[in-house]
Amino acid sequence: MGALISYAPLWETMKRKGATTYTLRCKGRSVNISGSTLLRLQSNQSVSTNTLDTLCVILDCALSDIVRYTPD
């Protein structure tokens, strides 16, 4: 069984927008993304909906630009 949720679109969106992990850690408006959360994203592990919302705000994008769901 493979990962159902993939954050591959996040890294593609970041590249397209010229954003780095530094951008996520230090440029958030009210909440920054922690290093441990970045590791969870890189490993396709679960993160909170608040984290997903923060990513969308920081990157000015839609949820579909950072997450891909693949049914099993």
N, CA and C of each residue as an Amber inpcrd file, in Angstrom:
protein
   216
   0.8460000  -1.1770000   0.0000000   0.0000000   0.0000000   0.0000000
   0.8910000   1.2390000   0.0000000   0.7310000   2.1050000  -0.9750000
   1.5130000   3.3230000  -1.0840000   0.8570000   4.4730000  -0.3410000
   1.5230000   5.5950000  -0.3450000   0.9870000   6.7810000   0.3200000
  -0.2550000   7.2740000  -0.4040000  -1.2990000   7.5570000   0.3470000
  -2.5200000   8.0930000  -0.2380000  -2.4230000   9.5970000  -0.4280000
  -1.6970000  10.2460000   0.4610000  -1.5150000  11.6910000   0.3910000
  -0.0650000  11.9640000   0.0060000   0.1140000  12.7910000  -1.0000000
   1.4580000  13.1610000  -1.4330000   1.5890000  14.6780000  -1.3960000
   2.7210000  15.1310000  -0.9040000   3.0140000  16.5600000  -0.8940000
   3.9470000  16.9450000  -2.0390000   4.0910000  16.0680000  -3.0240000
   4.9250000  16.3840000  -4.1960000   4.5070000  17.6980000  -4.8580000
   3.1980000  17.9780000  -4.9670000   2.8110000  19.2600000  -5.5650000
   3.3330000  20.4690000  -4.7820000   3.5170000  20.3230000  -3.4660000
   4.0620000  21.4180000  -2.6540000   5.4330000  21.8140000  -3.1570000
   6.3010000  20.8330000  -3.3450000   7.6780000  21.1170000  -3.7690000
   7.7000000  21.6850000  -5.1810000   6.7900000  21.2200000  -6.0440000
   6.6830000  21.7650000  -7.4030000   6.2130000  23.2180000  -7.3530000
   5.2240000  23.4960000  -6.5110000   4.7070000  24.8590000  -6.3680000
   5.7760000  25.7830000  -5.7990000   6.5080000  25.3010000  -4.8070000
   7.5820000  26.1130000  -4.2360000   8.6240000  26.4530000  -5.2880000
   9.0020000  25.4860000  -6.0890000  10.0000000  25.7220000  -7.1420000
   9.4820000  26.7520000  -8.1380000   8.2270000  26.5860000  -8.5380000
   7.6240000  27.4980000  -9.5120000   7.5580000  28.9340000  -8.9760000
   7.3300000  29.0720000  -7.6760000   7.1920000  30.3950000  -7.0710000
   8.5060000  30.9330000  -6.5070000   9.5790000  30.1580000  -6.6400000
  10.8750000  30.6000000  -6.1350000  10.9640000  30.5920000  -4.6120000
  10.1630000  29.7550000  -3.9690000  10.1580000  29.6580000  -2.5100000
  11.0860000  28.5340000  -2.0560000  11.6110000  28.6840000  -0.8670000
  12.4800000  27.6690000  -0.2720000  11.9060000  27.2550000   1.0820000
  12.5290000  26.2690000   1.7100000  12.0860000  25.9010000   3.0550000
  12.3070000  27.0720000   4.0160000  13.2980000  27.9070000   3.7430000
  13.5000000  29.1180000   4.5510000  12.2720000  30.0090000   4.4640000
  11.7100000  30.1250000   3.2730000  10.4970000  30.9190000   3.0880000
   9.4010000  30.4130000   4.0120000   9.2300000  29.1000000   4.0690000
   8.1780000  28.5150000   4.8980000   8.4730000  28.6860000   6.3860000
   9.7350000  28.5950000   6.7610000  10.1030000  28.6800000   8.1780000
  10.0880000  30.1080000   8.6980000  10.3520000  31.0850000   7.8420000
  10.5720000  32.4470000   8.3420000   9.6580000  33.5220000   7.7720000
   8.9100000  33.2330000   6.7480000   8.1400000  34.2810000   6.0930000
   6.6330000  34.1900000   6.3080000   6.2040000  33.2690000   7.1540000
   4.7770000  33.1540000   7.4280000   4.2540000  34.4150000   8.0990000
   3.0190000  34.7740000   7.8220000   2.4640000  36.0050000   8.3810000
   2.2450000  35.8850000   9.8830000   1.4700000  34.9050000  10.3000000
   1.2070000  34.7680000  11.7330000   1.8240000  33.4950000  12.3070000
   1.9710000  32.4830000  11.4920000   2.5180000  31.2040000  11.9480000
   3.5440000  30.7270000  10.9330000   4.7210000  30.3940000  11.4080000
   5.7510000  29.8390000  10.5340000   5.6840000  28.3220000  10.5860000
   6.2380000  27.6730000   9.5950000   6.2720000  26.2170000   9.5260000
   7.5530000  25.7450000  10.2220000   7.4220000  24.8620000  11.1890000
   8.5900000  24.3930000  11.9510000   9.4190000  23.4040000  11.1380000
  10.6360000  23.2140000  11.5690000  11.5150000  22.2400000  10.9250000
  10.9570000  20.8340000  10.9960000  10.3570000  20.4780000  12.1320000
   9.7900000  19.1290000  12.2640000   8.5970000  18.9370000  11.3310000
   7.8240000  19.9950000  11.1140000   6.7030000  19.8970000  10.1700000
   7.2210000  19.7380000   8.7520000   8.2870000  20.4360000   8.4150000
   8.8850000  20.2790000   7.0830000   9.3480000  18.8460000   6.8650000
   9.9310000  18.2380000   7.8940000  10.3490000  16.8340000   7.7820000
   9.1450000  15.9220000   7.5670000   8.0410000  16.2070000   8.2420000
   6.8210000  15.4130000   8.0620000   6.3110000  15.5540000   6.6240000
   6.3530000  16.7580000   6.0890000   5.9150000  16.9850000   4.7070000
   6.8230000  16.2490000   3.7250000   8.1270000  16.3010000   3.9620000
   9.0760000  15.6330000   3.0750000   8.8970000  14.1240000   3.0930000
   8.3650000  13.5960000   4.2000000   8.1500000  12.1510000   4.3420000
   6.7180000  11.7360000   4.0380000   5.9080000  12.6680000   3.5410000
   4.4880000  12.4170000   3.2570000   3.7430000  11.9020000   4.4800000
   4.0880000  12.4230000   5.6470000   3.3820000  12.0750000   6.8750000
   2.2790000  13.0970000   7.1230000   1.4000000  12.7780000   8.0460000
   0.2530000  13.6530000   8.2880000   0.6780000  14.9840000   8.9070000
  -0.0320000  16.0290000   8.5150000   0.1120000  17.3570000   9.1050000
  -1.2910000  17.8950000   9.3550000  -1.3940000  18.9140000  10.1600000
  -2.7040000  19.4580000  10.5120000  -3.2960000  20.2900000   9.3740000
  -4.5940000  20.4740000   9.4480000  -5.2500000  21.3400000   8.4660000
  -4.7890000  22.7790000   8.6500000  -4.4210000  23.1620000   9.8700000
  -3.8710000  24.5040000  10.0870000  -2.5630000  24.6810000   9.3220000
  -1.7390000  23.6410000   9.2910000  -0.4870000  23.6910000   8.5380000
  -0.7720000  23.8430000   7.0530000  -1.7320000  23.0740000   6.5520000
  -2.0850000  23.1750000   5.1330000  -2.5900000  24.5750000   4.8070000
  -3.4070000  25.1370000   5.6910000  -3.9120000  26.4940000   5.4960000
  -2.7630000  27.4960000   5.4750000  -1.8270000  27.3570000   6.4080000
  -0.6780000  28.2620000   6.4700000   0.1630000  28.1750000   5.1990000
   0.3750000  26.9670000   4.7000000   1.1270000  26.7980000   3.4500000
   0.4340000  27.5180000   2.3010000  -0.8830000  27.3850000   2.2250000
  -1.6330000  28.0580000   1.1580000  -1.5020000  29.5750000   1.2680000
  -1.5230000  30.0960000   2.4930000  -1.3810000  31.5400000   2.6960000
   0.0230000  31.9970000   2.3130000   1.0430000  31.3040000   2.8150000
   2.4280000  31.7000000   2.5310000   2.7090000  31.6650000   1.0310000
   2.2270000  30.6100000   0.3620000   2.5200000  30.4340000  -1.0670000
   1.4670000  31.0510000  -1.9760000   0.4010000  31.6010000  -1.3800000
  -0.6910000  32.1950000  -2.1530000  -1.1750000  31.2210000  -3.2280000
  -1.6410000  30.0590000  -2.7590000  -2.0540000  29.0110000  -3.6880000
  -3.2580000  28.2540000  -3.1390000  -3.7910000  27.3580000  -3.9420000
  -4.9060000  26.5050000  -3.5410000  -4.3720000  25.2170000  -2.9240000
  -5.2230000  24.5390000  -2.1700000  -4.8370000  23.2760000  -1.5430000
  -4.3410000  22.2690000  -2.5770000  -4.9770000  22.2450000  -3.7310000
  -4.5750000  21.3000000  -4.7830000  -3.1740000  21.5950000  -5.3230000
  -2.6370000  22.7770000  -5.0230000  -1.2730000  23.1170000  -5.4330000
  -0.2160000  22.5530000  -4.4860000  -0.6640000  22.0100000  -3.3360000
   0.3040000  21.4930000  -2.3710000   0.0710000  20.0430000  -1.9660000
  -1.1110000  19.5100000  -2.2590000  -1.4530000  18.1480000  -1.8410000
  -2.0980000  17.3950000  -2.9960000  -1.7280000  16.1150000  -3.1150000
  -2.3830000  15.2460000  -4.1010000  -2.8900000  14.0120000  -3.3640000
  -4.1540000  13.6830000  -3.5790000  -4.7520000  12.4850000  -2.9930000
  -4.8670000  11.4220000  -4.0710000  -4.3560000  10.2390000  -3.7860000
  -4.4430000   9.1170000  -4.7120000  -5.1850000   7.9880000  -4.0090000
  -6.3940000   7.6560000  -4.4780000  -7.1370000   6.5690000  -3.8340000
  -6.3780000   5.2540000  -3.9420000  -6.5120000   4.4390000  -2.9140000
  -5.8400000   3.1430000  -2.8730000  -6.4900000   2.1750000  -3.8390000
